[in-house]
Amino acid sequence: MDESRESRLAEFHDDASLWGVEPLDGLTVLVPRPSGPLSEALQDAGATVWCEPVQRIVALSTRLDALPAADWVAITSASTVGVLRDLGWRIPEGTRIAAVGPATARALEDDGYRVDLVPGANSSAEDLLAAWPEGTGSVLVPGSARSRPVLTVGLRERGWEARALPIYTTEPVEHTGSLVLAWNRREIDAVLVTSGSVAEVIDSSLGWPEDIMVVALGRPSGQVLERLGVPAAVAETQDAAGVLAAFKHLLATRRHEGEK
């Protein structure tokens, strides 16, 4: 790779820049999704943020005219909410709704739904399964064809009639030349990996510079990065506080290593 730009990581060894009002001042972060609350939080913390999606949502064709009825509908991503809207499908009234985390719950509420179950800020299928109430009945899980079967399998083991309904998938998009150039010149210091599929796209199309800092948005993304052999800090909560804490942890670790 072109190493024409000297790494700026040494700038973050100063206590004031690390823990002051703008702890990420001078850091350039790739956020592989459109601008939103997470990128805005990084900017507010002093980072320069490069927002560019590396994959697109593709709705799958279906013979169904509407979302099938069920006692519960579990929504495991905010993207699912958008696809349901694009399909013209509504979750039937009277159906109890579970959201994998706060961001997904907000997307549902913005579409006029009342959410009955949100496990917390961790936003993983494992956390939703752990918070699921005892009982029996039918559960429909619309979402990505690439989703892990953790929730449906776990619910079945607990006596629920759980069914996954793939309504979309993801596919890579061609990166802009400016992103490829900046990445190869190491003008991007860090990347926020927002999903396992994003990790796989970056791995196959861009690669990982040796000194780049990587934050995984939640444990599932972290597990994919681990499988790919990419060291990463994991944002324990999939919100601004969790992401900023993970970046601060990485910077503190680099600072400590630089002092040895």
C-alpha positions in Angstrom: 0.0 0.0 0.0 1.1 3.6 -0.5 2.5 4.9 2.7 2.8 8.6 1.6 1.1 9.8 4.7 2.8 9.4 8.1 0.5 8.0 10.8 -1.0 10.6 13.1 -1.5 8.2 16.0 1.3 9.8 18.0 -0.9 12.9 18.2 -3.3 11.0 20.4 -0.7 10.3 23.1 -1.4 13.6 24.7 -3.6 13.4 27.7 -5.6 16.5 26.8 -6.5 15.3 23.4 -7.4 11.8 24.7 -9.6 12.7 27.6 -10.5 16.4 27.0 -13.6 17.9 25.4 -12.7 16.5 22.0 -11.1 13.1 22.7 -11.1 12.0 19.1 -9.7 15.3 17.7 -7.6 14.6 14.6 -8.9 11.0 14.0 -10.3 10.2 10.6 -13.0 7.5 10.9 -14.7 5.5 8.1 -18.4 4.9 9.0 -19.7 2.5 6.2 -23.3 3.8 6.3 -25.1 7.1 5.6 -24.7 9.9 8.1 -26.7 9.4 11.3 -26.5 9.5 15.1 -23.3 7.5 15.4 -21.3 9.6 12.8 -22.7 12.8 14.4 -21.5 11.6 17.8 -18.0 10.9 16.4 -17.9 14.3 14.8 -19.0 16.0 18.1 -16.1 14.2 19.8 -13.7 15.8 17.3 -13.2 13.1 14.7 -13.3 13.7 10.9 -16.0 11.2 9.7 -16.1 9.7 6.2 -19.6 8.2 5.7 -19.8 5.9 2.7 -21.9 2.7 2.5 -20.0 -0.4 1.3 -23.1 -2.5 0.8 -26.7 -2.0 -0.2 -30.0 -3.5 1.0 -31.8 -5.6 -1.7 -35.4 -6.7 -1.1 -36.1 -10.3 -1.9 -39.1 -11.2 -4.1 -41.9 -12.9 -2.3 -45.3 -14.4 -3.2 -46.8 -13.0 0.0 -49.1 -10.0 -0.2 -48.7 -9.2 3.5 -46.8 -10.1 6.6 -48.1 -13.4 8.0 -49.9 -13.3 11.3 -48.2 -14.3 14.5 -48.4 -13.8 18.2 -45.0 -12.0 18.2 -43.0 -10.3 15.5 -39.3 -10.0 16.3 -37.3 -7.3 14.4 -33.6 -7.8 14.5 -32.4 -4.7 12.6 -33.5 -1.2 11.7 -33.0 -2.2 8.0 -35.9 -4.7 8.4 -38.2 -1.8 9.3 -37.3 0.0 6.1 -37.8 -3.0 3.9 -41.2 -3.8 5.5 -42.2 -0.2 4.7 -40.9 -0.5 1.1 -42.9 -3.7 0.6 -46.0 -1.9 1.9 -46.4 -4.4 4.7 -47.6 -3.5 8.2 -47.3 -5.6 11.3 -50.9 -6.5 12.1 -52.5 -4.7 15.0 -52.6 -6.8 18.2 -49.3 -8.4 17.4 -46.7 -8.1 20.1 -43.4 -6.6 18.8 -39.9 -7.2 20.0 -36.9 -5.1 18.9 -33.3 -6.3 19.1 -32.1 -3.0 20.5 -32.9 0.7 21.0 -32.0 1.8 17.5 -34.4 -0.8 16.0 -37.1 0.2 18.6 -36.8 3.8 17.5 -37.2 2.9 13.9 -40.3 0.9 14.7 -41.7 3.7 16.8 -41.0 6.2 14.0 -43.2 4.0 11.8 -46.1 4.2 14.3 -45.6 0.9 16.2 -45.6 0.3 19.9 -42.7 -2.0 21.0 -43.3 -4.5 23.7 -39.8 -5.9 24.3 -36.4 -4.3 24.0 -33.6 -6.2 25.8 -31.3 -3.3 26.4 -28.4 -1.5 24.6 -26.4 -4.5 23.5 -28.5 -5.2 20.4 -27.8 -8.9 19.8 -29.9 -11.9 19.1 -28.5 -13.5 22.2 -29.6 -10.6 24.4 -33.1 -10.6 22.8 -33.4 -14.4 23.4 -32.3 -14.0 27.0 -34.9 -11.3 27.6 -37.7 -13.2 25.9 -40.6 -14.0 28.2 -41.7 -17.5 29.1 -44.7 -18.9 27.3 -45.7 -20.5 24.0 -47.1 -19.3 20.7 -45.9 -18.2 17.3 -43.0 -15.9 16.5 -42.2 -14.5 13.1 -38.7 -13.1 12.5 -38.6 -11.1 9.2 -35.2 -9.9 8.2 -32.0 -10.6 6.3 -31.4 -13.9 4.5 -27.9 -13.7 6.0 -29.1 -13.4 9.6 -27.8 -16.0 12.1 -30.5 -18.5 13.3 -29.7 -17.8 17.0 -33.1 -16.3 17.8 -35.3 -18.8 16.0 -33.4 -21.8 17.1 -33.3 -20.6 20.7 -37.0 -19.9 20.8 -37.9 -23.3 19.3 -35.8 -24.9 22.0 -38.0 -23.0 24.6 -41.2 -24.2 23.1 -42.1 -21.4 20.7 -43.1 -21.9 17.1 -40.5 -19.6 15.6 -40.1 -18.9 11.9 -37.6 -16.8 10.0 -38.9 -14.9 7.0 -36.1 -13.6 4.7 -37.2 -10.4 3.1 -33.9 -8.9 2.1 -30.2 -9.5 1.6 -27.1 -7.3 1.2 -24.7 -7.0 -1.6 -21.4 -5.0 -1.9 -21.3 -1.7 -3.7 -18.4 -0.4 -5.7 -16.3 1.9 -3.6 -15.6 5.4 -4.8 -12.2 6.1 -6.1 -11.6 8.7 -3.4 -12.3 6.1 -0.7 -10.0 3.5 -2.2 -7.2 6.2 -2.6 -7.6 7.5 0.9 -7.7 3.9 2.3 -4.5 2.9 0.3 -2.7 6.1 1.4 -3.7 5.3 5.0 -5.5 8.6 5.3 -8.2 6.8 7.3 -7.1 6.1 10.8 -10.0 4.0 12.0 -13.2 2.2 10.9 -16.5 1.5 12.6 -17.6 -2.0 11.5 -21.4 -1.9 11.8 -22.2 -5.5 10.9 -20.6 -8.8 10.1 -21.4 -8.4 6.4 -19.7 -5.0 6.4 -16.6 -6.7 7.9 -16.6 -9.3 5.1 -17.0 -6.6 2.4 -14.1 -4.6 3.7 -12.0 -7.7 4.1 -12.6 -8.9 0.5 -12.5 -5.5 -1.3 -10.2 -3.2 0.7 -8.2 -5.3 3.1 -6.9 -4.1 6.5 -4.0 -1.8 6.9 -1.7 -3.1 9.6 -2.1 -0.1 12.0 -5.8 0.8 11.4 -8.0 1.0 14.5 -11.2 -1.1 14.2 -14.3 -0.8 16.4 -17.0 -3.5 16.1 -20.6 -2.3 16.7 -21.6 -5.2 19.0 -20.5 -8.7 19.7 -21.7 -10.3 16.5 -19.6 -8.0 14.4 -16.7 -8.6 16.7 -17.0 -12.3 16.2 -16.9 -12.0 12.4 -13.8 -9.8 12.7 -12.2 -12.3 15.1 -12.9 -15.0 12.5 -11.2 -12.9 9.9 -8.2 -12.3 12.1 -8.8 -8.6 12.5 -8.1 -7.2 16.0 -10.9 -4.9 17.1 -12.4 -3.2 20.1 -16.1 -4.1 20.6 -18.6 -1.4 21.4 -20.5 -3.1 24.2 -23.6 -1.0 23.6 -24.7 -0.1 20.0 -25.1 3.6 20.7 -23.0 6.7 20.7 -21.7 6.1 24.3 -20.6 2.6 23.5 -18.9 3.6 20.2 -17.0 6.5 21.8 -16.0 4.3 24.8 -14.5 1.7 22.4 -12.5 4.3 20.5 -11.2 5.8 23.7 -10.2 2.4 24.8 -8.3 1.8 21.6 -6.5 5.2 21.9 -5.7 4.6 25.5 -4.2 1.2 24.6 -2.1 2.7 21.8 -0.9 5.4 24.2 0.1 2.8 26.8 1.9 0.8 24.2 3.7 3.9 23.0 5.0 4.6 26.5 6.6 1.2 26.9 
